[in-house]
Amino acid sequence: MSTTSPIDTQALRALQVAQRVHAIEPFRVMEMVKAAGEMKRSGIDVISMSVGEPDFTAPDIVAHAAMEAIKGGVTQYTDSLGLRELHEAISGHYAAVHGLDIDPRRIVVTAGASAGLLLACAALVADGDEVLMPDPCYPCNRHFVSSFGGKPVLVPAGSEERYQLSAAHVEGHWNERTRGVLVASPSNPTGTSMTPEQLRGMLTAVRARGGFAIIDEIYQGLSYDHKPVSALAFDPNVITVNSFSKYFSMTGWRLGWLVVPEALVATFEKLAQNLFICAPTVAQQAALACFTQEALGIYEERRREFQRRRDFLVPALRELGFGVPVMPDGAFYVYADISALPHAHAGDSTAFAWSVLRDAHVAIVPGDDFGFAAPARHVRFSYATRLERIEEAIGRLARVLGR
């Protein structure tokens, strides 16, 4: 006997999704991840260079702090803005790393950087507002803007601008509907940071036009060739986003933070109370241990290991014929041009990525997730995997490319 119900057109109308959902595109990288996972389950040795997740996990001292919180019953809701002790620890981190005096009351602890970006867009983006961001960029950034009725405006940014938004971009694309900018430094997918001069100039151009600036700094702990520079050093009215996921190796713990202007603290508190109540309590308790000398020593060792991987991977890719015109100075990504490769799919990054997965058993990401500026020419490599596996991946790619 069939249990299938006849189609109820009235019910289908009731379940019609909101129009804003149609502006949000699927995250295509997950299809690659899914296919690679299926190959692994069938016994194929796939080297993953696709997902932007550190292969390191939280150090023992951090995991122990979480277990102690659970055993001690310290699991109830916290204040919506987060634990006061965590605010103070984060403020101390800004003083130690950046030489900045950040009032702990300006810090908003969030359920990951994604929640922080959602709060920032909820607070600042209204229907029809345009928000400038570089192309290429992390795809979810434009979807955060769209979710609140805004219009993301992707501005092509090439290697000569380090794939970053410049003051000239702001001046050339600002109009009466423009409300602000959303940028990441270092960037996903390019791994490039804005220079201090570029960041200062861009912020000055935005401020001159009365706009807001949301700066995603979640990869700043993973900077290799220079000391990281926070946008807060140039403008106290920017909103910066940070996370415990990348440098602190706590991806699944879902914990991040914002630094917001003092005038907006009450607004963010109201939004956080209603949208999230608070960030995960156990993760907050564990994060306090991230700022101990023991943990920071481990994180610095890991940062140096990421740099060793980058220093091998970029020259190796260039030797194979990939175009990497700018050395990525942060995060764990290389955004590589495939157009000069001796390969049948050198003009189609999606077909190229699937071919590499099939023939070399190496998972990489095509450029079409990251914007509209020549995505077919670019693929993203993540070096968040062991150096030995990266070396093996280069060998496999060399065989596929006949090198």
Beta strands, then each sheet from edge to edge (+ up, - down):
strand 1: 47-48
strand 2: 107-110
strand 3: 130-135
strand 4: 151-156
strand 5: 178-184
strand 6: 212-216
strand 7: 239-243
strand 8: 256-259
strand 9: 333-337
strand 10: 362-363
strand 11: 365-366
strand 12: 378-382
sheet 1: 1+ 10+
sheet 2: 2+ 8- 7+ 6+ 5+ 3+ 4+
sheet 3: 9+ 12- 11+
end
